[in-house]
């Protein structure tokens, strides 16, 4: 990656977003969110946002699968 690309990436503000399946991602803070995604509340550098996702997203299974598995083990 060129120095100019690195500089641009450091200057870009991102936000942490998640969907209805509680899957996380990052998105540019100055752009509209894609359909089905909403802001989690964290904004910052790419590294800060990815660190927050690592902290929050401890179970990578989609929410619907977790619910299904939980219901199956309760039966």
PDB file with SEQRES, HELIX, SHEET and CRYST1 records, atoms N, CA, C and O in Angstrom:
SEQRES   1 A   75  UNK UNK UNK UNK UNK UNK UNK UNK UNK UNK UNK UNK UNK          
SEQRES   2 A   75  UNK UNK UNK UNK UNK UNK UNK UNK UNK UNK UNK UNK UNK          
SEQRES   3 A   75  UNK UNK UNK UNK UNK UNK UNK UNK UNK UNK UNK UNK UNK          
SEQRES   4 A   75  UNK UNK UNK UNK UNK UNK UNK UNK UNK UNK UNK UNK UNK          
SEQRES   5 A   75  UNK UNK UNK UNK UNK UNK UNK UNK UNK UNK UNK UNK UNK          
SEQRES   6 A   75  UNK UNK UNK UNK UNK UNK UNK UNK UNK UNK                      
HELIX    1 AA1 UNK A    3  UNK A   11  1                                   9    
HELIX    2 AA2 UNK A   46  UNK A   56  1                                  11    
HELIX    3 AA3 UNK A   63  UNK A   74  1                                  12    
SHEET    1 AA1 3 UNK A  24  UNK A  28  0                                        
SHEET    2 AA1 3 UNK A  14  UNK A  19 -1                                        
SHEET    3 AA1 3 UNK A  37  UNK A  44 -1                                        
CRYST1    1.000    1.000    1.000  90.00  90.00  90.00 P 1           1          
ATOM      1  N   UNK A   1       0.848  -1.168   0.000  1.00  0.00           N  
ATOM      2  CA  UNK A   1       0.000   0.000   0.000  1.00  0.00           C  
ATOM      3  C   UNK A   1       0.896   1.234   0.000  1.00  0.00           C  
ATOM      4  O   UNK A   1       1.896   1.273   0.716  1.00  0.00           O  
ATOM      5  N   UNK A   2       0.552   2.221  -0.781  1.00  0.00           N  
ATOM      6  CA  UNK A   2       1.383   3.407  -0.884  1.00  0.00           C  
ATOM      7  C   UNK A   2       1.236   4.274   0.365  1.00  0.00           C  
ATOM      8  O   UNK A   2       0.295   4.114   1.142  1.00  0.00           O  
ATOM      9  N   UNK A   3       2.170   5.181   0.540  1.00  0.00           N  
ATOM     10  CA  UNK A   3       2.124   6.096   1.683  1.00  0.00           C  
ATOM     11  C   UNK A   3       0.871   6.960   1.625  1.00  0.00           C  
ATOM     12  O   UNK A   3       0.254   7.233   2.655  1.00  0.00           O  
ATOM     13  N   UNK A   4       0.496   7.391   0.426  1.00  0.00           N  
ATOM     14  CA  UNK A   4      -0.699   8.217   0.270  1.00  0.00           C  
ATOM     15  C   UNK A   4      -1.955   7.435   0.666  1.00  0.00           C  
ATOM     16  O   UNK A   4      -2.846   7.992   1.307  1.00  0.00           O  
ATOM     17  N   UNK A   5      -2.038   6.165   0.297  1.00  0.00           N  
ATOM     18  CA  UNK A   5      -3.183   5.338   0.685  1.00  0.00           C  
ATOM     19  C   UNK A   5      -3.222   5.157   2.192  1.00  0.00           C  
ATOM     20  O   UNK A   5      -4.293   5.219   2.796  1.00  0.00           O  
ATOM     21  N   UNK A   6      -2.064   4.933   2.809  1.00  0.00           N  
ATOM     22  CA  UNK A   6      -2.003   4.803   4.264  1.00  0.00           C  
ATOM     23  C   UNK A   6      -2.494   6.071   4.945  1.00  0.00           C  
ATOM     24  O   UNK A   6      -3.252   6.007   5.913  1.00  0.00           O  
ATOM     25  N   UNK A   7      -2.064   7.222   4.444  1.00  0.00           N  
ATOM     26  CA  UNK A   7      -2.464   8.511   5.015  1.00  0.00           C  
ATOM     27  C   UNK A   7      -3.963   8.707   4.880  1.00  0.00           C  
ATOM     28  O   UNK A   7      -4.614   9.146   5.828  1.00  0.00           O  
ATOM     29  N   UNK A   8      -4.522   8.391   3.721  1.00  0.00           N  
ATOM     30  CA  UNK A   8      -5.963   8.525   3.504  1.00  0.00           C  
ATOM     31  C   UNK A   8      -6.729   7.611   4.444  1.00  0.00           C  
ATOM     32  O   UNK A   8      -7.746   8.010   5.010  1.00  0.00           O  
ATOM     33  N   UNK A   9      -6.251   6.396   4.611  1.00  0.00           N  
ATOM     34  CA  UNK A   9      -6.929   5.445   5.495  1.00  0.00           C  
ATOM     35  C   UNK A   9      -6.891   5.932   6.946  1.00  0.00           C  
ATOM     36  O   UNK A   9      -7.873   5.770   7.670  1.00  0.00           O  
ATOM     37  N   UNK A  10      -5.791   6.518   7.376  1.00  0.00           N  
ATOM     38  CA  UNK A  10      -5.685   7.036   8.743  1.00  0.00           C  
ATOM     39  C   UNK A  10      -6.639   8.202   8.962  1.00  0.00           C  
ATOM     40  O   UNK A  10      -7.130   8.396  10.074  1.00  0.00           O  
ATOM     41  N   UNK A  11      -6.907   8.981   7.918  1.00  0.00           N  
ATOM     42  CA  UNK A  11      -7.788  10.144   8.032  1.00  0.00           C  
ATOM     43  C   UNK A  11      -9.267   9.778   7.924  1.00  0.00           C  
ATOM     44  O   UNK A  11     -10.123  10.583   8.289  1.00  0.00           O  
ATOM     45  N   UNK A  12      -9.576   8.612   7.443  1.00  0.00           N  
ATOM     46  CA  UNK A  12     -10.962   8.205   7.241  1.00  0.00           C  
ATOM     47  C   UNK A  12     -11.596   7.829   8.574  1.00  0.00           C  
ATOM     48  O   UNK A  12     -11.001   7.107   9.374  1.00  0.00           O  
ATOM     49  N   UNK A  13     -12.798   8.322   8.804  1.00  0.00           N  
ATOM     50  CA  UNK A  13     -13.550   7.973  10.011  1.00  0.00           C  
ATOM     51  C   UNK A  13     -14.550   6.883   9.641  1.00  0.00           C  
ATOM     52  O   UNK A  13     -15.301   7.004   8.673  1.00  0.00           O  
ATOM     53  N   UNK A  14     -14.540   5.834  10.423  1.00  0.00           N  
ATOM     54  CA  UNK A  14     -15.438   4.698  10.218  1.00  0.00           C  
ATOM     55  C   UNK A  14     -16.410   4.617  11.378  1.00  0.00           C  
ATOM     56  O   UNK A  14     -16.221   5.255  12.413  1.00  0.00           O  
ATOM     57  N   UNK A  15     -17.455   3.823  11.189  1.00  0.00           N  
ATOM     58  CA  UNK A  15     -18.365   3.510  12.285  1.00  0.00           C  
ATOM     59  C   UNK A  15     -18.583   2.010  12.328  1.00  0.00           C  
ATOM     60  O   UNK A  15     -18.479   1.319  11.315  1.00  0.00           O  
ATOM     61  N   UNK A  16     -18.886   1.522  13.522  1.00  0.00           N  
ATOM     62  CA  UNK A  16     -19.222   0.112  13.702  1.00  0.00           C  
ATOM     63  C   UNK A  16     -20.709  -0.033  13.413  1.00  0.00           C  
ATOM     64  O   UNK A  16     -21.531   0.718  13.939  1.00  0.00           O  
ATOM     65  N   UNK A  17     -21.046  -1.001  12.576  1.00  0.00           N  
ATOM     66  CA  UNK A  17     -22.433  -1.247  12.208  1.00  0.00           C  
ATOM     67  C   UNK A  17     -22.764  -2.716  12.444  1.00  0.00           C  
ATOM     68  O   UNK A  17     -21.876  -3.568  12.477  1.00  0.00           O  
ATOM     69  N   UNK A  18     -24.049  -2.998  12.607  1.00  0.00           N  
ATOM     70  CA  UNK A  18     -24.481  -4.388  12.720  1.00  0.00           C  
ATOM     71  C   UNK A  18     -25.826  -4.565  12.059  1.00  0.00           C  
ATOM     72  O   UNK A  18     -26.582  -3.613  11.862  1.00  0.00           O  
ATOM     73  N   UNK A  19     -26.104  -5.811  11.722  1.00  0.00           N  
ATOM     74  CA  UNK A  19     -27.375  -6.114  11.055  1.00  0.00           C  
ATOM     75  C   UNK A  19     -28.293  -6.862  12.016  1.00  0.00           C  
ATOM     76  O   UNK A  19     -27.944  -7.064  13.179  1.00  0.00           O  
ATOM     77  N   UNK A  20     -29.448  -7.267  11.541  1.00  0.00           N  
ATOM     78  CA  UNK A  20     -30.433  -7.934  12.391  1.00  0.00           C  
ATOM     79  C   UNK A  20     -29.969  -9.299  12.878  1.00  0.00           C  
ATOM     80  O   UNK A  20     -30.518  -9.834  13.842  1.00  0.00           O  
ATOM     81  N   UNK A  21     -28.976  -9.857  12.230  1.00  0.00           N  
ATOM     82  CA  UNK A  21     -28.403 -11.143  12.662  1.00  0.00           C  
ATOM     83  C   UNK A  21     -27.249 -10.932  13.652  1.00  0.00           C  
ATOM     84  O   UNK A  21     -26.549 -11.876  14.019  1.00  0.00           O  
ATOM     85  N   UNK A  22     -27.066  -9.667  14.077  1.00  0.00           N  
ATOM     86  CA  UNK A  22     -26.016  -9.289  15.029  1.00  0.00           C  
ATOM     87  C   UNK A  22     -24.620  -9.608  14.499  1.00  0.00           C  
ATOM     88  O   UNK A  22     -23.730 -10.027  15.239  1.00  0.00           O  
ATOM     89  N   UNK A  23     -24.461  -9.396  13.195  1.00  0.00           N  
ATOM     90  CA  UNK A  23     -23.161  -9.522  12.545  1.00  0.00           C  
ATOM     91  C   UNK A  23     -22.596  -8.120  12.396  1.00  0.00           C  
ATOM     92  O   UNK A  23     -23.301  -7.211  11.958  1.00  0.00           O  
ATOM     93  N   UNK A  24     -21.342  -7.937  12.750  1.00  0.00           N  
ATOM     94  CA  UNK A  24     -20.721  -6.612  12.777  1.00  0.00           C  
ATOM     95  C   UNK A  24     -19.860  -6.360  11.550  1.00  0.00           C  
ATOM     96  O   UNK A  24     -19.366  -7.287  10.907  1.00  0.00           O  
ATOM     97  N   UNK A  25     -19.695  -5.083  11.246  1.00  0.00           N  
ATOM     98  CA  UNK A  25     -18.816  -4.653  10.177  1.00  0.00           C  
ATOM     99  C   UNK A  25     -18.432  -3.207  10.443  1.00  0.00           C  
ATOM    100  O   UNK A  25     -18.876  -2.608  11.422  1.00  0.00           O  
ATOM    101  N   UNK A  26     -17.596  -2.645   9.559  1.00  0.00           N  
ATOM    102  CA  UNK A  26     -17.313  -1.215   9.624  1.00  0.00           C  
ATOM    103  C   UNK A  26     -17.817  -0.573   8.344  1.00  0.00           C  
ATOM    104  O   UNK A  26     -17.906  -1.215   7.297  1.00  0.00           O  
ATOM    105  N   UNK A  27     -18.145   0.712   8.453  1.00  0.00           N  
ATOM    106  CA  UNK A  27     -18.662   1.464   7.318  1.00  0.00           C  
ATOM    107  C   UNK A  27     -18.147   2.883   7.442  1.00  0.00           C  
ATOM    108  O   UNK A  27     -17.898   3.361   8.548  1.00  0.00           O  
ATOM    109  N   UNK A  28     -17.985   3.558   6.320  1.00  0.00           N  
ATOM    110  CA  UNK A  28     -17.526   4.929   6.329  1.00  0.00           C  
ATOM    111  C   UNK A  28     -18.549   5.794   7.060  1.00  0.00           C  
ATOM    112  O   UNK A  28     -19.745   5.707   6.784  1.00  0.00           O  
ATOM    113  N   UNK A  29     -18.089   6.620   7.980  1.00  0.00           N  
ATOM    114  CA  UNK A  29     -18.993   7.441   8.795  1.00  0.00           C  
ATOM    115  C   UNK A  29     -19.714   8.503   7.983  1.00  0.00           C  
ATOM    116  O   UNK A  29     -20.793   8.950   8.372  1.00  0.00           O  
ATOM    117  N   UNK A  30     -19.137   8.913   6.864  1.00  0.00           N  
ATOM    118  CA  UNK A  30     -19.752   9.976   6.064  1.00  0.00           C  
ATOM    119  C   UNK A  30     -20.684   9.454   4.974  1.00  0.00           C  
ATOM    120  O   UNK A  30     -21.145  10.222   4.130  1.00  0.00           O  
ATOM    121  N   UNK A  31     -20.960   8.166   4.990  1.00  0.00           N  
ATOM    122  CA  UNK A  31     -21.855   7.590   3.970  1.00  0.00           C  
ATOM    123  C   UNK A  31     -23.116   7.038   4.624  1.00  0.00           C  
ATOM    124  O   UNK A  31     -23.105   6.630   5.785  1.00  0.00           O  
ATOM    125  N   UNK A  32     -24.203   7.034   3.855  1.00  0.00           N  
ATOM    126  CA  UNK A  32     -25.438   6.417   4.339  1.00  0.00           C  
ATOM    127  C   UNK A  32     -25.209   4.929   4.537  1.00  0.00           C  
ATOM    128  O   UNK A  32     -24.454   4.297   3.799  1.00  0.00           O  
ATOM    129  N   UNK A  33     -25.867   4.387   5.537  1.00  0.00           N  
ATOM    130  CA  UNK A  33     -25.738   2.949   5.799  1.00  0.00           C  
ATOM    131  C   UNK A  33     -26.516   2.152   4.766  1.00  0.00           C  
ATOM    132  O   UNK A  33     -27.570   2.591   4.307  1.00  0.00           O  
ATOM    133  N   UNK A  34     -26.009   0.991   4.400  1.00  0.00           N  
ATOM    134  CA  UNK A  34     -26.765   0.140   3.477  1.00  0.00           C  
ATOM    135  C   UNK A  34     -28.013  -0.412   4.173  1.00  0.00           C  
ATOM    136  O   UNK A  34     -28.074  -0.482   5.401  1.00  0.00           O  
ATOM    137  N   UNK A  35     -28.984  -0.793   3.382  1.00  0.00           N  
ATOM    138  CA  UNK A  35     -30.224  -1.347   3.926  1.00  0.00           C  
ATOM    139  C   UNK A  35     -29.918  -2.546   4.816  1.00  0.00           C  
ATOM    140  O   UNK A  35     -29.085  -3.387   4.479  1.00  0.00           O  
ATOM    141  N   UNK A  36     -30.595  -2.612   5.946  1.00  0.00           N  
ATOM    142  CA  UNK A  36     -30.446  -3.748   6.845  1.00  0.00           C  
ATOM    143  C   UNK A  36     -29.356  -3.579   7.890  1.00  0.00           C  
ATOM    144  O   UNK A  36     -29.161  -4.473   8.713  1.00  0.00           O  
ATOM    145  N   UNK A  37     -28.651  -2.480   7.884  1.00  0.00           N  
ATOM    146  CA  UNK A  37     -27.570  -2.233   8.842  1.00  0.00           C  
ATOM    147  C   UNK A  37     -27.887  -0.994   9.654  1.00  0.00           C  
ATOM    148  O   UNK A  37     -28.498  -0.055   9.146  1.00  0.00           O  
ATOM    149  N   UNK A  38     -27.470  -0.985  10.930  1.00  0.00           N  
ATOM    150  CA  UNK A  38     -27.625   0.210  11.755  1.00  0.00           C  
ATOM    151  C   UNK A  38     -26.355   0.435  12.569  1.00  0.00           C  
ATOM    152  O   UNK A  38     -25.578  -0.488  12.816  1.00  0.00           O  
ATOM    153  N   UNK A  39     -26.167   1.675  12.974  1.00  0.00           N  
ATOM    154  CA  UNK A  39     -24.948   2.048  13.695  1.00  0.00           C  
ATOM    155  C   UNK A  39     -24.983   1.499  15.116  1.00  0.00           C  
ATOM    156  O   UNK A  39     -26.012   1.556  15.790  1.00  0.00           O  
ATOM    157  N   UNK A  40     -23.864   0.975  15.555  1.00  0.00           N  
ATOM    158  CA  UNK A  40     -23.713   0.471  16.920  1.00  0.00           C  
ATOM    159  C   UNK A  40     -23.431   1.620  17.874  1.00  0.00           C  
ATOM    160  O   UNK A  40     -23.809   1.553  19.044  1.00  0.00           O  
ATOM    161  N   UNK A  41     -22.769   2.682  17.394  1.00  0.00           N  
ATOM    162  CA  UNK A  41     -22.480   3.838  18.229  1.00  0.00           C  
ATOM    163  C   UNK A  41     -21.013   4.228  18.276  1.00  0.00           C  
ATOM    164  O   UNK A  41     -20.680   5.329  18.715  1.00  0.00           O  
ATOM    165  N   UNK A  42     -20.139   3.347  17.834  1.00  0.00           N  
ATOM    166  CA  UNK A  42     -18.706   3.618  17.859  1.00  0.00           C  
ATOM    167  C   UNK A  42     -18.262   4.205  16.531  1.00  0.00           C  
ATOM    168  O   UNK A  42     -18.615   3.691  15.469  1.00  0.00           O  
ATOM    169  N   UNK A  43     -17.489   5.280  16.589  1.00  0.00           N  
ATOM    170  CA  UNK A  43     -16.857   5.848  15.406  1.00  0.00           C  
ATOM    171  C   UNK A  43     -15.392   6.090  15.718  1.00  0.00           C  
ATOM    172  O   UNK A  43     -15.040   6.392  16.859  1.00  0.00           O  
ATOM    173  N   UNK A  44     -14.538   5.960  14.714  1.00  0.00           N  
ATOM    174  CA  UNK A  44     -13.114   6.202  14.905  1.00  0.00           C  
ATOM    175  C   UNK A  44     -12.322   5.711  13.722  1.00  0.00           C  
ATOM    176  O   UNK A  44     -12.839   5.584  12.612  1.00  0.00           O  
ATOM    177  N   UNK A  45     -11.057   5.437  13.976  1.00  0.00           N  
ATOM    178  CA  UNK A  45     -10.201   4.908  12.922  1.00  0.00           C  
ATOM    179  C   UNK A  45     -10.621   3.487  12.604  1.00  0.00           C  
ATOM    180  O   UNK A  45     -11.389   2.871  13.343  1.00  0.00           O  
ATOM    181  N   UNK A  46     -10.117   2.984  11.515  1.00  0.00           N  
ATOM    182  CA  UNK A  46     -10.400   1.593  11.126  1.00  0.00           C  
ATOM    183  C   UNK A  46      -9.978   0.647  12.245  1.00  0.00           C  
ATOM    184  O   UNK A  46     -10.718  -0.267  12.611  1.00  0.00           O  
ATOM    185  N   UNK A  47      -8.789   0.874  12.779  1.00  0.00           N  
ATOM    186  CA  UNK A  47      -8.255   0.006  13.828  1.00  0.00           C  
ATOM    187  C   UNK A  47      -9.099   0.073  15.100  1.00  0.00           C  
ATOM    188  O   UNK A  47      -9.338  -0.951  15.740  1.00  0.00           O  
ATOM    189  N   UNK A  48      -9.552   1.280  15.471  1.00  0.00           N  
ATOM    190  CA  UNK A  48     -10.400   1.426  16.662  1.00  0.00           C  
ATOM    191  C   UNK A  48     -11.718   0.684  16.482  1.00  0.00           C  
ATOM    192  O   UNK A  48     -12.189   0.007  17.396  1.00  0.00           O  
ATOM    193  N   UNK A  49     -12.307   0.816  15.302  1.00  0.00           N  
ATOM    194  CA  UNK A  49     -13.583   0.147  15.037  1.00  0.00           C  
ATOM    195  C   UNK A  49     -13.424  -1.366  15.013  1.00  0.00           C  
ATOM    196  O   UNK A  49     -14.264  -2.086  15.554  1.00  0.00           O  
ATOM    197  N   UNK A  50     -12.359  -1.855  14.393  1.00  0.00           N  
ATOM    198  CA  UNK A  50     -12.133  -3.302  14.365  1.00  0.00           C  
ATOM    199  C   UNK A  50     -11.865  -3.833  15.765  1.00  0.00           C  
ATOM    200  O   UNK A  50     -12.284  -4.944  16.092  1.00  0.00           O  
ATOM    201  N   UNK A  51     -11.179  -3.065  16.591  1.00  0.00           N  
ATOM    202  CA  UNK A  51     -10.939  -3.461  17.974  1.00  0.00           C  
ATOM    203  C   UNK A  51     -12.253  -3.562  18.742  1.00  0.00           C  
ATOM    204  O   UNK A  51     -12.446  -4.491  19.526  1.00  0.00           O  
ATOM    205  N   UNK A  52     -13.151  -2.614  18.520  1.00  0.00           N  
ATOM    206  CA  UNK A  52     -14.465  -2.649  19.173  1.00  0.00           C  
ATOM    207  C   UNK A  52     -15.255  -3.870  18.728  1.00  0.00           C  
ATOM    208  O   UNK A  52     -15.915  -4.513  19.544  1.00  0.00           O  
ATOM    209  N   UNK A  53     -15.194  -4.191  17.450  1.00  0.00           N  
ATOM    210  CA  UNK A  53     -15.888  -5.381  16.943  1.00  0.00           C  
ATOM    211  C   UNK A  53     -15.323  -6.636  17.604  1.00  0.00           C  
ATOM    212  O   UNK A  53     -16.084  -7.527  17.981  1.00  0.00           O  
ATOM    213  N   UNK A  54     -14.017  -6.718  17.748  1.00  0.00           N  
ATOM    214  CA  UNK A  54     -13.392  -7.873  18.410  1.00  0.00           C  
ATOM    215  C   UNK A  54     -13.903  -8.006  19.838  1.00  0.00           C  
ATOM    216  O   UNK A  54     -14.128  -9.116  20.322  1.00  0.00           O  
ATOM    217  N   UNK A  55     -14.085  -6.885  20.506  1.00  0.00           N  
ATOM    218  CA  UNK A  55     -14.593  -6.873  21.879  1.00  0.00           C  
ATOM    219  C   UNK A  55     -16.052  -7.328  21.950  1.00  0.00           C  
ATOM    220  O   UNK A  55     -16.432  -8.084  22.845  1.00  0.00           O  
ATOM    221  N   UNK A  56     -16.863  -6.862  21.001  1.00  0.00           N  
ATOM    222  CA  UNK A  56     -18.305  -7.113  21.033  1.00  0.00           C  
ATOM    223  C   UNK A  56     -18.730  -8.447  20.437  1.00  0.00           C  
ATOM    224  O   UNK A  56     -19.616  -9.112  20.972  1.00  0.00           O  
ATOM    225  N   UNK A  57     -18.110  -8.838  19.344  1.00  0.00           N  
ATOM    226  CA  UNK A  57     -18.590  -9.970  18.549  1.00  0.00           C  
ATOM    227  C   UNK A  57     -17.836 -11.231  18.944  1.00  0.00           C  
ATOM    228  O   UNK A  57     -16.914 -11.664  18.253  1.00  0.00           O  
ATOM    229  N   UNK A  58     -18.242 -11.807  20.060  1.00  0.00           N  
ATOM    230  CA  UNK A  58     -17.539 -12.973  20.586  1.00  0.00           C  
ATOM    231  C   UNK A  58     -18.101 -14.295  20.072  1.00  0.00           C  
ATOM    232  O   UNK A  58     -17.421 -15.320  20.117  1.00  0.00           O  
ATOM    233  N   UNK A  59     -19.321 -14.273  19.592  1.00  0.00           N  
ATOM    234  CA  UNK A  59     -19.943 -15.477  19.030  1.00  0.00           C  
ATOM    235  C   UNK A  59     -20.306 -15.158  17.582  1.00  0.00           C  
ATOM    236  O   UNK A  59     -21.236 -14.394  17.324  1.00  0.00           O  
ATOM    237  N   UNK A  60     -19.579 -15.739  16.649  1.00  0.00           N  
ATOM    238  CA  UNK A  60     -19.738 -15.379  15.240  1.00  0.00           C  
ATOM    239  C   UNK A  60     -20.952 -16.005  14.568  1.00  0.00           C  
ATOM    240  O   UNK A  60     -21.238 -15.708  13.409  1.00  0.00           O  
ATOM    241  N   UNK A  61     -21.657 -16.856  15.274  1.00  0.00           N  
ATOM    242  CA  UNK A  61     -22.864 -17.449  14.688  1.00  0.00           C  
ATOM    243  C   UNK A  61     -23.944 -16.377  14.529  1.00  0.00           C  
ATOM    244  O   UNK A  61     -24.080 -15.516  15.399  1.00  0.00           O  
ATOM    245  N   UNK A  62     -24.713 -16.410  13.441  1.00  0.00           N  
ATOM    246  CA  UNK A  62     -25.826 -15.468  13.287  1.00  0.00           C  
ATOM    247  C   UNK A  62     -26.819 -15.622  14.443  1.00  0.00           C  
ATOM    248  O   UNK A  62     -26.968 -16.715  14.991  1.00  0.00           O  
ATOM    249  N   UNK A  63     -27.487 -14.552  14.809  1.00  0.00           N  
ATOM    250  CA  UNK A  63     -28.433 -14.564  15.929  1.00  0.00           C  
ATOM    251  C   UNK A  63     -29.519 -15.621  15.748  1.00  0.00           C  
ATOM    252  O   UNK A  63     -29.906 -16.276  16.715  1.00  0.00           O  
ATOM    253  N   UNK A  64     -30.010 -15.794  14.532  1.00  0.00           N  
ATOM    254  CA  UNK A  64     -31.069 -16.787  14.303  1.00  0.00           C  
ATOM    255  C   UNK A  64     -30.576 -18.199  14.596  1.00  0.00           C  
ATOM    256  O   UNK A  64     -31.333 -19.013  15.124  1.00  0.00           O  
ATOM    257  N   UNK A  65     -29.339 -18.502  14.270  1.00  0.00           N  
ATOM    258  CA  UNK A  65     -28.778 -19.814  14.568  1.00  0.00           C  
ATOM    259  C   UNK A  65     -28.599 -19.995  16.072  1.00  0.00           C  
ATOM    260  O   UNK A  65     -28.888 -21.068  16.602  1.00  0.00           O  
ATOM    261  N   UNK A  66     -28.131 -18.967  16.758  1.00  0.00           N  
ATOM    262  CA  UNK A  66     -27.980 -19.062  18.223  1.00  0.00           C  
ATOM    263  C   UNK A  66     -29.323 -19.318  18.883  1.00  0.00           C  
ATOM    264  O   UNK A  66     -29.424 -20.146  19.788  1.00  0.00           O  
ATOM    265  N   UNK A  67     -30.370 -18.605  18.431  1.00  0.00           N  
ATOM    266  CA  UNK A  67     -31.707 -18.816  19.004  1.00  0.00           C  
ATOM    267  C   UNK A  67     -32.209 -20.231  18.740  1.00  0.00           C  
ATOM    268  O   UNK A  67     -32.761 -20.878  19.630  1.00  0.00           O  
ATOM    269  N   UNK A  68     -32.015 -20.710  17.509  1.00  0.00           N  
ATOM    270  CA  UNK A  68     -32.451 -22.048  17.144  1.00  0.00           C  
ATOM    271  C   UNK A  68     -31.733 -23.104  17.975  1.00  0.00           C  
ATOM    272  O   UNK A  68     -32.356 -24.049  18.461  1.00  0.00           O  
ATOM    273  N   UNK A  69     -30.438 -22.944  18.135  1.00  0.00           N  
ATOM    274  CA  UNK A  69     -29.660 -23.907  18.914  1.00  0.00           C  
ATOM    275  C   UNK A  69     -30.035 -23.859  20.390  1.00  0.00           C  
ATOM    276  O   UNK A  69     -30.064 -24.889  21.064  1.00  0.00           O  
ATOM    277  N   UNK A  70     -30.322 -22.664  20.888  1.00  0.00           N  
ATOM    278  CA  UNK A  70     -30.729 -22.516  22.273  1.00  0.00           C  
ATOM    279  C   UNK A  70     -32.089 -23.166  22.509  1.00  0.00           C  
ATOM    280  O   UNK A  70     -32.288 -23.828  23.528  1.00  0.00           O  
ATOM    281  N   UNK A  71     -33.020 -22.985  21.584  1.00  0.00           N  
ATOM    282  CA  UNK A  71     -34.351 -23.590  21.689  1.00  0.00           C  
ATOM    283  C   UNK A  71     -34.258 -25.113  21.601  1.00  0.00           C  
ATOM    284  O   UNK A  71     -34.996 -25.825  22.282  1.00  0.00           O  
ATOM    285  N   UNK A  72     -33.361 -25.602  20.770  1.00  0.00           N  
ATOM    286  CA  UNK A  72     -33.198 -27.044  20.625  1.00  0.00           C  
ATOM    287  C   UNK A  72     -32.616 -27.695  21.857  1.00  0.00           C  
ATOM    288  O   UNK A  72     -32.974 -28.829  22.176  1.00  0.00           O  
ATOM    289  N   UNK A  73     -31.737 -27.018  22.555  1.00  0.00           N  
ATOM    290  CA  UNK A  73     -31.119 -27.585  23.747  1.00  0.00           C  
ATOM    291  C   UNK A  73     -32.053 -27.465  24.951  1.00  0.00           C  
ATOM    292  O   UNK A  73     -31.886 -28.191  25.931  1.00  0.00           O  
ATOM    293  N   UNK A  74     -33.038 -26.556  24.892  1.00  0.00           N  
ATOM    294  CA  UNK A  74     -33.980 -26.388  25.989  1.00  0.00           C  
ATOM    295  C   UNK A  74     -35.116 -27.409  25.892  1.00  0.00           C  
ATOM    296  O   UNK A  74     -35.830 -27.638  26.868  1.00  0.00           O  
ATOM    297  N   UNK A  75     -35.282 -28.019  24.723  1.00  0.00           N  
ATOM    298  CA  UNK A  75     -36.405 -28.957  24.523  1.00  0.00           C  
ATOM    299  C   UNK A  75     -36.095 -30.329  25.061  1.00  0.00           C  
ATOM    300  O   UNK A  75     -36.930 -31.229  24.972  1.00  0.00           O  
TER     301      UNK A  75                                                      
END                                                                             
